[in-house]
Amino acid sequence: MIKVRQLFDYDSYTYTYLVYDSVSHEGILIDPVSAQIDRDLKLIKDLNIEMKYVCETHIHADHITSCGRLAEELDAGIIVSERAGISHPRLANILTKSLNFGSETLHILHTPGHTETCLSFYTKGYVLTGDALLIRKCGRTDFQGGSNVQLYNSVREHLFTLPDDTVVFPGHDYTGQTSSTIGEEKLLNERLNLSISQDEFTEIMNNLNLPYPKSMDEAVPANLKLGIN
């Protein structure tokens, strides 16, 4: 049986996810934050989880990852988009499009648009969307190879084709919400609901006027090294 633990970093509003098989205790960690490495290691030890993979939904601009350090500490593989151009001995080939842990499977969905490196992860009633699909919103598209057209198509073709009752676990939340569903987002997402055309989405995204991410110049180079100094 799949278990999902949602963890939060208050400085970057980032969710980290521990997904594991409750029978075999094999698991996968998604989007770990460097500042929370001690918390994550303690939880993994407390729950007696054998870590199979540490994954990144994309190359983050708002925090430094602990992906590389955790993979080494836990003897785990690393999953990151090949578009990031990262080389590491623990980097797993994602062309198989699925990750096995115990008797469970996590399917890799390529969902670029927020950045060119975006991945989502889907398994039995849950989808972990990173910044491609947030609760009632989506990630910005104005840096790191972002594309309005790609993001619109990623959500419509890969995420909105999942069952409506699929629980959406986003990469961030800024208003205190923890999850949504595909059905809710198809109806209520203010940028991407099914009544919004691609041209309308582009107009919305081009007029967000968001500030430059304050940690981007430090975080992106560090994350291209998987958080390893």
C-alpha positions in Angstrom: 0.0 0.0 0.0 1.3 3.5 -0.9 1.8 6.0 1.8 2.5 9.7 1.0 4.0 12.0 3.6 4.0 15.8 2.9 6.7 17.9 4.5 7.0 21.7 4.3 9.9 24.2 4.2 8.6 27.5 5.6 11.3 29.7 4.1 10.7 28.7 0.4 7.1 27.4 0.8 8.3 24.1 -0.7 6.7 20.7 -0.2 8.9 17.7 0.0 7.2 14.3 -0.5 8.2 10.9 0.9 6.3 8.2 -1.0 6.7 4.6 0.2 5.3 1.1 0.1 4.1 0.4 3.6 4.8 -3.4 3.2 8.3 -3.4 1.9 9.2 0.0 3.3 10.9 0.9 0.1 10.5 4.6 -0.8 11.1 7.6 -3.0 11.8 11.2 -1.8 10.8 14.1 -4.1 12.1 17.7 -3.9 14.2 17.7 -0.7 15.4 21.0 0.6 19.0 21.4 1.9 17.9 23.3 5.0 15.7 20.3 6.0 18.1 17.5 5.5 18.3 16.5 9.2 14.5 16.4 9.4 14.2 14.2 6.3 17.0 11.8 7.4 15.4 11.4 10.8 11.9 10.7 9.4 13.4 8.1 6.9 15.2 6.4 9.8 12.2 6.6 12.1 10.0 4.9 9.5 12.7 2.5 8.5 12.5 3.4 4.8 14.9 2.0 2.3 15.3 4.8 -0.2 15.3 3.7 -3.8 15.4 7.2 -5.5 15.7 10.9 -4.7 13.9 12.9 -7.3 13.7 16.5 -8.5 10.5 17.8 -10.2 12.8 20.4 -11.8 15.8 22.6 -11.3 14.6 24.9 -8.5 15.2 28.7 -8.4 13.9 29.3 -4.8 15.9 26.8 -2.7 19.0 24.6 -2.7 18.3 20.9 -3.0 19.8 18.2 -0.8 19.2 15.6 -3.5 22.8 14.7 -4.1 23.8 14.5 -0.5 20.8 12.4 0.4 21.4 10.0 -2.5 24.9 9.4 -1.2 23.9 9.1 2.4 21.0 6.7 1.6 22.6 4.8 -1.3 19.8 5.8 -3.6 19.5 6.6 -7.3 18.9 10.1 -8.6 16.0 11.2 -10.9 16.2 14.5 -12.7 15.3 15.5 -16.2 17.9 14.8 -18.8 17.3 18.3 -20.1 19.2 19.6 -17.0 22.4 18.3 -18.5 23.6 16.9 -15.2 26.1 14.2 -14.9 26.4 12.1 -11.7 27.2 8.4 -11.1 23.9 7.9 -9.3 21.8 9.5 -12.0 19.2 6.9 -13.2 18.0 6.6 -16.8 14.4 7.8 -16.9 13.7 6.5 -20.4 11.9 3.6 -18.7 9.3 6.2 -17.5 8.6 4.4 -14.3 10.2 3.8 -10.9 9.5 0.7 -8.9 9.5 0.6 -5.1 8.3 -2.5 -3.3 5.2 -3.7 -5.2 4.4 -0.1 -6.2 5.2 2.0 -9.3 5.7 5.7 -9.7 5.2 6.9 -13.3 7.3 9.8 -14.7 5.4 12.4 -16.7 7.4 15.0 -18.7 5.6 18.3 -18.0 7.8 21.1 -19.2 6.7 24.7 -19.3 7.4 26.2 -15.9 11.0 25.2 -16.7 12.3 23.0 -19.5 13.3 20.4 -16.8 9.9 19.8 -15.2 8.7 16.3 -14.3 5.6 15.1 -12.5 5.1 11.8 -10.8 1.9 9.7 -10.8 0.8 6.7 -8.9 -2.6 5.1 -7.9 -4.7 8.1 -7.2 -1.9 10.7 -6.6 0.0 13.0 -8.8 3.0 15.1 -7.6 3.1 18.0 -10.0 6.0 20.1 -8.9 5.4 23.7 -10.2 3.6 22.6 -13.4 0.3 22.6 -11.6 -0.3 24.4 -8.3 -3.5 24.7 -6.3 -5.6 27.1 -8.4 -2.5 28.4 -10.2 0.7 27.2 -12.0 4.4 28.0 -12.0 5.7 31.0 -13.8 7.1 30.6 -17.4 9.5 33.5 -17.7 12.9 31.9 -17.0 14.9 28.6 -17.3 13.5 27.7 -20.7 9.9 28.3 -19.6 7.2 28.3 -22.2 3.5 29.2 -22.1 2.7 26.8 -24.9 4.6 23.9 -23.4 3.0 24.4 -19.9 -0.5 24.7 -21.3 0.0 21.5 -23.3 1.7 19.6 -20.4 -1.2 20.3 -18.1 -3.9 19.6 -20.7 -2.3 16.5 -22.3 -0.7 14.8 -19.3 -2.2 16.1 -16.1 -5.8 16.9 -17.0 -6.2 13.5 -18.6 -5.7 11.8 -15.3 -8.9 10.7 -13.4 -10.8 13.6 -11.8 -10.4 12.1 -8.3 -6.6 12.0 -8.5 -5.2 14.0 -5.6 -2.8 16.8 -6.7 0.2 17.3 -4.5 1.9 20.6 -5.6 5.5 21.7 -5.3 4.6 24.8 -3.4 1.7 26.5 -1.7 1.5 30.1 -0.5 -2.0 30.2 1.1 -2.0 27.2 3.5 -3.6 24.6 1.2 -2.0 21.2 1.0 -3.7 19.4 -1.9 -6.4 19.5 -4.5 -7.7 17.2 -7.2 -7.5 17.0 -11.0 -11.3 17.6 -11.1 -11.1 20.7 -9.0 -8.3 22.2 -11.0 -10.0 21.5 -14.3 -13.0 23.5 -13.0 -11.4 26.1 -10.7 -7.8 26.8 -11.6 -7.8 30.5 -12.4 -5.1 30.1 -15.1 -5.7 26.7 -16.6 -9.3 25.6 -16.1 -10.9 24.0 -19.1 -12.7 27.2 -20.2 -9.4 29.0 -20.7 -7.8 28.9 -24.2 -4.1 28.7 -25.0 -4.1 32.4 -26.1 -5.9 33.4 -22.9 -3.4 31.5 -20.8 -0.5 33.2 -22.6 -2.1 36.6 -22.0 -2.5 35.8 -18.3 1.1 34.5 -17.9 2.6 37.4 -19.9 1.0 39.9 -17.5 1.9 38.4 -14.1 4.8 40.9 -13.6 6.4 38.8 -10.9 9.6 39.9 -9.3 13.0 38.2 -10.0 13.4 35.2 -7.6 15.6 36.4 -4.8 17.5 33.1 -4.5 17.8 32.2 -8.2 21.4 33.3 -8.7 22.5 31.1 -5.9 20.0 28.3 -6.1 20.2 27.4 -9.8 24.0 26.9 -10.1 23.9 24.9 -6.8 21.0 22.7 -8.0 22.7 22.0 -11.3 25.3 20.3 -9.0 22.5 18.5 -7.1 23.3 20.6 -4.0 26.8 19.1 -3.6 29.5 21.7 -2.9 
